[in-house]
């Protein structure tokens, strides 16, 4: 059972998330908090993270439509986005948030909008790759529990 | 571990005041976690549960004060739920900040003995200083790690700095050292019911800040 192609694929895909800079050490901390008594902890956090951040994306979009831009409010939302991303271990997304905040502080509307587009792209990539990874991991768990014949 | 339990129980009574005996008799710490971020609340909750603490997580300073029985003018003796042994609060929250919550707790004769730890994702020295000056036990940089929680728990369980409480004694020294440098106002870092250490040099304060600064 160990070293099965599926498990190797799962491990490989997981490693890729780190190698590509999508996730950092914090995500590993979260994985380590998962155990038998709380076997769905990571996925719970992921779901919560998506909930949190999708709301913030809407808020930011609304803010970016205001004229004039309220950089203070904008920064407030991005700060929350960055905070959640930090706690989750979303490395690239967090970096985009930092950049976004710089533009907010500089009162640079164009920079804000450009960075927001980048942020959304990174976020979408993260979601996509995480979903693929979790799906594969679930599949692997299912095939493991079904005991093979002989 | 009976000795540790006794020490803990005694220092609990000292710090929290008269405790109803029908409240939990276990030696588990009850931590009140305050954070507006749902992700962070879930993470801190998990960290604390893994460290065998009871957790109550709330989303704002206002809610925290309500839970502690401090909403309105009078503190109620019959708290909602169990006595709180430690409060961990985020610094930046809408409405009441963690700093404001800290102040309110330290201004309350009923609650001021409860240790408060402030958490923040931003490593801002003036912010750290303000919190320590106002009586925070510790300032943690987010994301909070399991080691941070374990260290906190040990610190609280050791109570009045017996056995191996070297870190605590050192920190107390640093806080006192800082206190002697800052304003003479009585609402300072020192907890009057715990043994005061002789004040130390300013270098103690900067070494603590340096430690926080270097943490990444």
Interface residues (C-beta under 8 A of the other chain):
Chain A: X26 X29 X30 X32 X33 X38 X41 X44 X45 X48 X49 X51 X52 X76 X79 X80 X82 X83 X84 X86 X87 X88 X89
Chain B: X36 X37 X38 X39 X40 X42 X43 X46 X47 X49 X50 X92 X94 X121 X142 X143 X145 X146
